[in-house]
Amino acid sequence: MKGFAAVAVALTLASPVAAQTSAHDTSHASHAKGDTAFAALQARGKIAMGVDQYTSKHRFEPLPDGGRIELQRLEDDAAGTATIREHLQAIAHAFVEGDFSTPAYVHWREVPGAATIARKRAQLRVIYKPLPRGGQLRLQSKDPEVVKAIHEFLAFQRGDHRAGK
């Protein structure tokens, strides 16, 4: 998990209760009370992505040729929007290189589909696009195995982030 190893050790040693508390305790955050695994996921997401996960929205959409990952701030926030855009551009570069260490760090495990996408990265196209409060990545492939892996990757992310459909 490359650059996140030291942070991962620190989070492991931190109290799960500490991960639940936040200055941005929104109604979404109150759903995580008592769910230390989700609170820890959110805390690691904040470290990896640079923005509070409770004040941002993820969207993971499967598409016939792959899918879309969208991350946006819930409210206008120029600094947060810029941070998201930088993060997504870095992720786009990492995915093209077959590096899925950031999702593995955030989810504390290898994300389903990531190994196949990494192995067949020559068949992957990643396109970054800015959005009003963040950005999106389009993951595309003509290879059915890669498309299936992208769908697995997105379905896992959608469930773990509780991002709905």
C-alpha positions as CSV (number, residue, x, y, z in Angstrom):
1,M,0.0,0.0,0.0
2,K,3.0,2.2,-0.7
3,G,2.7,5.7,0.8
4,F,-0.1,4.8,3.2
5,A,1.7,2.2,5.2
6,A,2.7,4.5,8.1
7,V,-0.8,6.0,8.2
8,A,-2.4,2.6,8.2
9,V,-0.3,1.6,11.2
10,A,-1.3,4.8,13.0
11,L,-5.0,4.2,12.2
12,T,-4.8,0.6,13.5
13,L,-3.5,1.9,16.8
14,A,-6.1,4.8,17.0
15,S,-9.3,4.3,19.0
16,P,-12.3,3.5,16.8
17,V,-14.3,5.9,18.8
18,A,-11.9,8.7,17.9
19,A,-12.6,7.9,14.2
20,Q,-16.3,8.4,14.7
21,T,-16.1,11.9,16.1
22,S,-15.8,14.8,13.6
23,A,-16.3,18.5,13.5
24,H,-18.6,17.8,10.6
25,D,-21.0,15.4,12.4
26,T,-23.8,15.5,9.7
27,S,-26.9,13.3,9.6
28,H,-24.9,10.9,7.4
29,A,-22.3,10.7,10.2
30,S,-24.9,9.9,12.8
31,H,-25.7,6.8,10.8
32,A,-22.2,5.6,11.4
33,K,-22.4,5.9,15.2
34,G,-21.8,2.5,16.6
35,D,-20.5,1.3,13.2
36,T,-16.8,1.5,13.8
37,A,-15.8,-0.2,10.6
38,F,-17.7,2.4,8.5
39,A,-16.3,5.2,10.6
40,A,-12.8,3.9,10.1
41,L,-13.4,3.6,6.3
42,Q,-14.5,7.3,6.4
43,A,-11.4,8.3,8.3
44,R,-9.1,6.5,5.9
45,G,-11.0,8.0,3.0
46,K,-10.5,11.5,4.5
47,I,-6.7,10.9,4.7
48,A,-6.4,9.4,1.2
49,M,-8.7,11.8,-0.6
50,G,-8.0,15.0,1.5
51,V,-11.7,15.9,2.1
52,D,-14.2,15.0,4.8
53,Q,-16.1,11.9,3.5
54,Y,-19.2,12.9,5.5
55,T,-19.4,16.2,3.5
56,S,-18.7,14.7,0.1
57,K,-20.7,12.3,-2.1
58,H,-19.4,9.3,-4.0
59,R,-21.1,7.8,-7.0
60,F,-20.1,4.5,-8.6
61,E,-22.0,3.8,-11.8
62,P,-21.5,0.7,-14.0
63,L,-21.7,1.4,-17.8
64,P,-21.6,-1.0,-20.7
65,D,-18.0,-0.2,-21.5
66,G,-16.8,0.1,-17.8
67,G,-18.1,2.7,-15.4
68,R,-17.9,6.1,-13.7
69,I,-16.5,7.1,-10.3
70,E,-17.7,10.5,-9.2
71,L,-16.7,12.5,-6.1
72,Q,-18.1,15.9,-5.2
73,R,-18.5,18.1,-2.2
74,L,-22.1,18.4,-1.0
75,E,-21.8,22.2,-0.8
76,D,-19.7,24.9,-2.5
77,D,-16.2,24.6,-1.3
78,A,-13.4,25.8,-3.6
79,A,-10.6,24.3,-1.6
80,G,-12.3,21.0,-1.2
81,T,-13.3,20.9,-4.9
82,A,-9.6,21.5,-5.8
83,T,-8.5,18.8,-3.5
84,I,-10.9,16.3,-5.0
85,R,-9.8,17.2,-8.5
86,E,-6.1,16.7,-7.6
87,H,-6.9,13.4,-5.9
88,L,-8.9,12.1,-8.9
89,Q,-6.2,13.1,-11.4
90,A,-3.6,11.2,-9.2
91,I,-5.9,8.2,-9.0
92,A,-6.4,8.2,-12.8
93,H,-2.6,8.1,-13.2
94,A,-2.3,5.4,-10.6
95,F,-4.9,3.2,-12.2
96,V,-3.3,3.5,-15.6
97,E,-0.1,2.3,-14.0
98,G,-2.0,-0.6,-12.3
99,D,-1.6,0.9,-8.9
100,F,-4.7,0.3,-6.8
101,S,-3.1,0.9,-3.4
102,T,-5.2,3.9,-2.5
103,P,-8.6,2.0,-2.7
104,A,-6.9,-1.0,-0.9
105,Y,-5.9,1.4,1.9
106,V,-9.3,3.1,2.2
107,H,-11.1,-0.2,2.2
108,W,-8.4,-2.0,4.3
109,R,-8.3,-4.8,1.7
110,E,-7.8,-5.5,-2.0
111,V,-10.9,-4.3,-3.7
112,P,-12.6,-6.9,-5.9
113,G,-11.8,-6.5,-9.6
114,A,-8.7,-4.4,-8.9
115,A,-6.2,-7.3,-9.5
116,T,-7.8,-8.1,-12.9
117,I,-7.8,-4.4,-13.9
118,A,-4.2,-4.0,-12.9
119,R,-3.1,-7.1,-14.7
120,K,-4.9,-6.0,-17.9
121,R,-4.2,-2.3,-17.5
122,A,-3.1,-2.1,-21.2
123,Q,-6.8,-2.7,-22.0
124,L,-8.0,0.2,-19.6
125,R,-8.7,3.8,-20.6
126,V,-9.1,6.3,-17.7
127,I,-10.5,9.7,-18.4
128,Y,-10.7,12.5,-15.8
129,K,-13.3,15.2,-16.1
130,P,-13.9,18.1,-13.6
131,L,-17.4,18.5,-12.2
132,P,-18.9,21.6,-10.5
133,R,-17.9,20.4,-7.0
134,G,-15.3,17.8,-7.7
135,G,-14.7,15.4,-10.6
136,Q,-15.2,12.1,-12.2
137,L,-13.2,9.2,-13.7
138,R,-14.5,7.2,-16.6
139,L,-13.0,3.7,-16.7
140,Q,-13.4,2.2,-20.1
141,S,-12.4,-1.0,-21.9
142,K,-13.3,-3.1,-24.9
143,D,-12.1,-6.2,-23.1
144,P,-15.1,-8.0,-21.5
145,E,-13.0,-9.3,-18.6
146,V,-11.8,-5.8,-17.8
147,V,-15.4,-4.5,-18.0
148,K,-16.6,-7.2,-15.7
149,A,-13.7,-6.4,-13.2
150,I,-14.6,-2.7,-13.4
151,H,-18.2,-3.6,-12.5
152,E,-17.0,-5.7,-9.5
153,F,-14.8,-2.9,-8.4
154,L,-17.6,-0.3,-8.6
155,A,-20.2,-2.5,-6.9
156,F,-17.9,-3.2,-4.0
157,Q,-17.0,0.6,-3.7
158,R,-20.7,1.5,-3.9
159,G,-21.6,-0.9,-1.1
160,D,-18.7,-0.1,1.2
161,H,-19.1,3.7,0.8
162,R,-22.9,3.3,1.2
163,A,-23.3,5.3,-2.0
164,G,-26.6,3.7,-3.1
165,K,-27.1,3.2,-6.8
